Amino acid sequence: VKALRKELGDALFERTGDGISFTPGGLRLATRAVEMLGLQEQTRHEVKVAADGKRVLRLSVSSLFAEYAAPGLIEVFSNRADDLGVEMTVSPPAGFTELLAARAVDAAIGPAMPDGDPAVTTTEFLRYQLVVVGAAGSPLTAGKVTANALRSTTWYLGPSAVDPASAAARLLRHVGVPPDRQRIFQNHAAALGPARAGDGVALVPANRLRAETEDGRLARVNGAATMVDGSWAVSIPRNVEPDGLEREFVRFVTTTRATQAMLSGSGASVGRFRPRVHVTLWS
């Protein structure tokens, strides 16, 4: 600390009866510290992958995107070049800005946020819809359902419903579903199980509706507030290089090929097919 004070020409902090108090210069240093340490970690990462002759994109995504759209996108993007790879983690969208600022990830994908951070560039690239489904033959799927019936039934939900900015959370607020009627599962596919067997409802992306209802056990619920629109956006640090892998990825996710891969899978050839295992831990 003494050497740092001498180099910067600032006391940085002062001791008080309650602990320490930052000087204006010390507060500025503390603000920059996360970014400086993040750049250090990013540099280590870049040197390592460069030594291995590879380019690796570190991607953080929301749980809904990870389950329904990420597999096809990552497969197609990483197959564009032999030296290209993607490392994906699942994180709450509320922490994306912090992860990007600390350079813990290169890009993040989740719900489009109305107010962006000035240090982050956000590009909206895909709109989607979530529809309400229930057990085939139940009163909820026999005809048009009322808002009161939706409020009084059990909702089986994936982890995305916990995020206040998610499409699922917006629908729950719009309907007025009380917390004791919400059951959160470790993933969205698991939430469909009790909906098939019980009298509750679950949410499915509209592009997956046919696949999830073809066995005849699930059916769409019709009525008011049984569908909600959402959109996905990709965010990267604003000050990345113009020809960097982050901007290359942003350009790619807006292409028709990427959209097709996210909605229906990549259709990878048998020679390049590499099954991925996704493990999520929830407390």
C-alpha positions as CSV (number, residue, x, y, z in Angstrom):
1,V,0.0,0.0,0.0
2,K,2.9,2.4,0.8
3,A,4.4,1.8,-2.6
4,L,1.1,2.3,-4.3
5,R,0.5,5.6,-2.5
6,K,4.0,6.8,-3.5
7,E,3.5,5.8,-7.1
8,L,0.1,7.4,-7.5
9,G,0.8,10.4,-5.2
10,D,-2.4,9.9,-3.2
11,A,-3.1,8.6,0.3
12,L,-5.9,6.5,-1.2
13,F,-7.7,6.1,2.2
14,E,-7.7,7.4,5.7
15,R,-8.3,5.6,9.0
16,T,-11.4,6.6,10.9
17,G,-13.1,5.5,14.1
18,D,-15.4,3.3,12.0
19,G,-12.7,1.8,9.8
20,I,-11.3,3.4,6.7
21,S,-12.6,6.2,4.4
22,F,-11.5,6.5,0.7
23,T,-10.1,9.6,-0.6
24,P,-11.5,10.7,-4.0
25,G,-8.5,9.2,-5.7
26,G,-8.8,6.0,-3.7
27,L,-12.4,5.7,-4.6
28,R,-11.5,6.1,-8.3
29,L,-8.8,3.4,-7.9
30,A,-11.3,1.0,-6.2
31,T,-13.7,1.6,-9.0
32,R,-11.1,0.7,-11.6
33,A,-9.7,-2.2,-9.6
34,V,-12.3,-4.7,-10.7
35,E,-11.7,-3.9,-14.4
36,M,-7.9,-4.0,-13.9
37,L,-8.0,-7.4,-12.3
38,G,-10.5,-8.5,-15.0
39,L,-8.1,-7.5,-17.7
40,Q,-5.3,-9.4,-16.0
41,E,-7.5,-12.5,-16.0
42,Q,-8.5,-12.0,-19.6
43,T,-4.9,-11.6,-20.6
44,R,-3.9,-14.8,-18.9
45,H,-6.8,-16.6,-20.6
46,E,-5.9,-15.1,-24.1
47,V,-2.2,-16.0,-23.7
48,K,-3.1,-19.6,-22.8
49,V,-5.5,-20.2,-25.7
50,A,-3.1,-18.4,-28.1
51,A,-0.4,-20.8,-27.0
52,D,-2.7,-23.7,-27.7
53,G,-3.5,-22.2,-31.2
54,K,-7.2,-21.7,-30.3
55,R,-9.7,-18.9,-30.0
56,V,-12.2,-19.4,-27.2
57,L,-15.3,-17.4,-26.5
58,R,-16.4,-17.4,-22.9
59,L,-20.1,-17.1,-22.9
60,S,-22.6,-16.7,-20.0
61,V,-26.3,-17.2,-20.7
62,S,-29.6,-17.3,-18.9
63,S,-31.2,-20.7,-18.0
64,L,-34.0,-20.5,-20.6
65,F,-31.6,-19.7,-23.4
66,A,-29.2,-22.4,-22.3
67,E,-31.8,-25.0,-22.4
68,Y,-33.7,-24.2,-25.6
69,A,-31.4,-22.1,-27.9
70,A,-27.8,-22.3,-26.9
71,P,-27.0,-25.9,-28.1
72,G,-27.7,-25.2,-31.7
73,L,-26.1,-21.8,-31.7
74,I,-22.9,-23.0,-30.0
75,E,-22.6,-25.9,-32.4
76,V,-22.9,-23.8,-35.5
77,F,-20.6,-21.0,-34.3
78,S,-17.8,-23.2,-33.0
79,N,-17.9,-25.3,-36.2
80,R,-17.1,-22.2,-38.3
81,A,-13.4,-22.8,-37.8
82,D,-11.2,-25.5,-36.4
83,D,-9.4,-23.2,-34.0
84,L,-12.7,-21.8,-32.5
85,G,-14.3,-23.0,-29.3
86,V,-17.0,-21.8,-26.8
87,E,-17.0,-22.1,-23.1
88,M,-20.6,-21.6,-21.7
89,T,-21.8,-21.0,-18.2
90,V,-25.3,-20.4,-16.9
91,S,-25.7,-17.3,-14.7
92,P,-28.6,-15.0,-13.5
93,P,-28.9,-12.2,-16.0
94,A,-28.8,-9.7,-13.1
95,G,-25.1,-10.5,-12.8
96,F,-24.2,-10.1,-16.5
97,T,-22.9,-6.6,-16.3
98,E,-20.6,-7.5,-13.4
99,L,-19.2,-10.5,-15.2
100,L,-18.5,-8.5,-18.3
101,A,-16.9,-5.6,-16.3
102,A,-14.6,-8.1,-14.6
103,R,-13.8,-9.8,-17.9
104,A,-14.9,-13.1,-16.4
105,V,-16.8,-13.7,-19.7
106,D,-16.5,-12.3,-23.2
107,A,-20.3,-12.1,-24.0
108,A,-23.6,-12.7,-22.2
109,I,-27.0,-13.7,-23.6
110,G,-30.3,-13.2,-21.7
111,P,-33.5,-11.1,-21.6
112,A,-33.2,-7.8,-23.4
113,M,-32.8,-5.1,-20.8
114,P,-34.5,-1.7,-21.3
115,D,-31.7,0.3,-19.7
116,G,-28.2,-0.6,-20.7
117,D,-25.0,0.0,-18.9
118,P,-22.7,2.6,-20.6
119,A,-19.8,0.2,-20.3
120,V,-21.7,-2.5,-22.2
121,T,-22.9,-2.8,-25.7
122,T,-26.2,-4.7,-26.0
123,T,-27.7,-6.0,-29.3
124,E,-31.2,-7.6,-29.4
125,F,-31.3,-10.4,-31.9
126,L,-34.2,-12.8,-31.4
127,R,-37.8,-12.5,-30.3
128,Y,-39.7,-15.5,-28.9
129,Q,-43.0,-16.4,-27.2
130,L,-43.8,-18.5,-24.1
131,V,-47.1,-20.3,-24.1
132,V,-49.0,-21.9,-21.2
133,V,-49.6,-25.6,-21.4
134,G,-51.4,-28.2,-19.2
135,A,-52.4,-31.8,-19.1
136,A,-54.4,-32.9,-22.1
137,G,-58.0,-33.4,-21.1
138,S,-57.9,-31.3,-17.9
139,P,-60.4,-28.5,-17.4
140,L,-57.6,-26.0,-18.1
141,T,-57.2,-27.2,-21.6
142,A,-60.8,-28.1,-22.4
143,G,-61.8,-24.6,-23.3
144,K,-60.9,-21.0,-22.7
145,V,-59.5,-20.4,-19.2
146,T,-60.2,-17.4,-17.1
147,A,-57.6,-15.3,-15.3
148,N,-59.0,-16.4,-11.9
149,A,-58.6,-20.1,-12.9
150,L,-55.0,-19.4,-13.8
151,R,-54.3,-17.6,-10.5
152,S,-55.8,-20.5,-8.5
153,T,-53.8,-23.3,-10.2
154,T,-50.3,-24.5,-9.6
155,W,-47.6,-23.2,-12.0
156,Y,-44.6,-25.5,-12.6
157,L,-41.7,-23.3,-13.7
158,G,-38.1,-23.5,-14.7
159,P,-35.4,-21.4,-13.0
160,S,-35.9,-18.4,-15.4
161,A,-39.1,-17.5,-13.5
162,V,-36.9,-16.4,-10.6
163,D,-35.4,-13.6,-12.7
164,P,-37.7,-10.5,-12.4
165,A,-36.8,-9.3,-16.0
166,S,-37.7,-12.7,-17.6
167,A,-40.7,-13.2,-19.8
168,A,-42.0,-15.9,-17.4
169,A,-41.8,-13.5,-14.4
170,R,-43.6,-10.8,-16.4
171,L,-46.5,-13.2,-17.2
172,L,-46.8,-14.3,-13.6
173,R,-47.0,-10.7,-12.4
174,H,-49.6,-9.9,-15.1
175,V,-51.8,-12.8,-14.2
176,G,-51.2,-12.2,-10.4
177,V,-50.1,-15.7,-9.6
178,P,-49.4,-15.8,-5.8
179,P,-45.9,-17.2,-4.7
180,D,-47.5,-20.2,-3.0
181,R,-48.9,-21.3,-6.4
182,Q,-45.4,-21.3,-8.0
183,R,-43.2,-24.3,-8.1
184,I,-39.6,-23.8,-9.4
185,F,-37.7,-26.7,-10.9
186,Q,-34.0,-27.2,-11.6
187,N,-34.7,-26.9,-15.4
188,H,-37.6,-26.1,-17.7
189,A,-37.9,-29.7,-19.0
190,A,-38.4,-31.0,-15.5
191,A,-41.2,-28.6,-14.9
192,L,-43.2,-30.2,-17.7
193,G,-43.4,-33.5,-15.9
194,P,-45.9,-32.6,-13.2
195,A,-47.8,-30.5,-15.7
196,R,-48.4,-33.6,-17.8
197,A,-49.6,-35.6,-14.9
198,G,-51.4,-33.0,-12.8
199,D,-53.9,-30.1,-13.0
200,G,-51.3,-27.4,-13.1
201,V,-49.7,-25.5,-16.0
202,A,-46.2,-24.9,-17.3
203,L,-44.5,-22.7,-19.9
204,V,-43.0,-23.8,-23.3
205,P,-41.4,-21.7,-26.0
206,A,-43.8,-21.5,-28.9
207,N,-41.3,-23.0,-31.4
208,R,-41.1,-26.1,-29.1
209,L,-44.9,-26.4,-28.6
210,R,-45.4,-29.1,-31.3
211,A,-42.6,-31.3,-30.1
212,E,-43.8,-31.1,-26.5
213,T,-47.4,-31.8,-27.2
214,E,-47.1,-34.5,-29.9
215,D,-47.3,-37.4,-27.4
216,G,-50.8,-36.2,-26.5
217,R,-50.1,-35.7,-22.8
218,L,-49.8,-31.9,-23.0
219,A,-52.0,-29.4,-24.6
220,R,-52.0,-25.6,-25.0
221,V,-54.1,-23.6,-22.6
222,N,-56.3,-21.0,-24.4
223,G,-57.6,-17.8,-22.9
224,A,-56.5,-14.4,-21.6
225,A,-52.9,-14.1,-20.4
226,T,-51.8,-17.5,-21.7
227,M,-48.9,-16.2,-23.8
228,V,-46.1,-13.7,-23.3
229,D,-43.5,-12.2,-25.7
230,G,-39.8,-12.1,-24.9
231,S,-36.6,-11.3,-26.5
232,W,-32.9,-12.3,-26.2
233,A,-30.0,-9.9,-26.4
234,V,-26.3,-10.3,-26.5
235,S,-24.0,-8.0,-24.4
236,I,-20.3,-7.4,-24.7
237,P,-17.9,-4.9,-23.2
238,R,-18.0,-1.6,-25.1
239,N,-14.3,-1.2,-25.5
240,V,-13.4,-4.6,-27.1
241,E,-11.4,-4.6,-30.4
242,P,-13.4,-4.0,-33.6
243,D,-12.1,-7.3,-35.1
244,G,-12.3,-9.2,-31.8
245,L,-14.0,-12.5,-31.3
246,E,-16.8,-10.8,-29.2
247,R,-17.9,-8.6,-32.1
248,E,-17.6,-11.5,-34.5
249,F,-20.0,-13.4,-32.3
250,V,-22.5,-10.5,-32.1
251,R,-22.5,-10.3,-35.9
252,F,-23.1,-14.0,-36.2
253,V,-26.1,-14.3,-33.8
254,T,-28.0,-11.8,-36.0
255,T,-27.7,-14.0,-39.1
256,T,-30.4,-16.3,-40.5
257,R,-28.2,-19.3,-40.0
258,A,-27.9,-18.6,-36.3
259,T,-31.6,-18.1,-35.9
260,Q,-32.4,-21.4,-37.6
261,A,-29.9,-23.1,-35.3
262,M,-31.4,-21.6,-32.2
263,L,-34.9,-22.5,-33.1
264,S,-34.5,-25.9,-34.6
265,G,-31.0,-27.1,-33.7
266,S,-27.7,-27.1,-35.6
267,G,-28.1,-30.2,-37.7
268,A,-24.4,-31.0,-37.3
269,S,-22.9,-33.6,-39.5
270,V,-22.1,-37.0,-37.9
271,G,-18.4,-36.4,-38.2
272,R,-18.5,-33.2,-36.1
273,F,-21.3,-34.2,-33.6
274,R,-20.0,-33.8,-30.1
275,P,-22.7,-34.3,-27.4
276,R,-22.5,-31.8,-24.6
277,V,-23.3,-32.3,-20.9
278,H,-24.8,-29.4,-19.1
279,V,-24.7,-29.6,-15.3
280,T,-26.5,-27.0,-13.1
281,L,-26.3,-26.8,-9.3
282,W,-29.1,-25.0,-7.4
283,S,-29.3,-24.3,-3.7
